[in-house]
């Protein structure tokens, strides 16, 4: 995941619990827990990260637990990730060992 912002990525550490929506115009890395919707340009959820809410992002790499729908242009779901919710994206990569429960809609890149 590449950070294109001047300030570096924003971080929700593993000792944090956010109860509410999170909006980040740059890169957001989640190692803790978010109970709310997450909107970011670029999103990374670590193996210890947990989101209970929707995700909207240009690009996302999910390694942890996601409970809610995911909408993004580019989505990568890593082995060990657990996703419960519907997925809508243009490009999708799913590693063997990822657990997905929900409907998927992959449209391909729009030209």
C-alpha positions, 0 to 999 in steps of 0.5 A: 500500500502506497501513501501519497499524502504529505503527512504519512498514514493515519493510524488507529493502533491496536489499543484503540476503539473508535465508536463512530464514523472515520473519514480519512482523505489519505491513507488509513491503517487500522490495527484496532477496532472501529464500530462505525463506517470507514471512508478513506482514499487508501485503507489497510486493516491489519490482522488485529484490525476489526471494523463493524460498519461499511467501508468505502475506499479507492483502494483497500487491503483487508487482513483482519475482520470486516463486518459490513459492506465494502465498496472500493475500486481496488480490493485485496483480501489477504489469507486469514481475513474474515469478511461478512458483508457484500462486496462491490469493486472494480478490481478484486484479489482474494488470497487462498485462506480468506473467509468471505460471507456475502455477495460479490460484484466485480465490474472490472476497471472502467475505461 
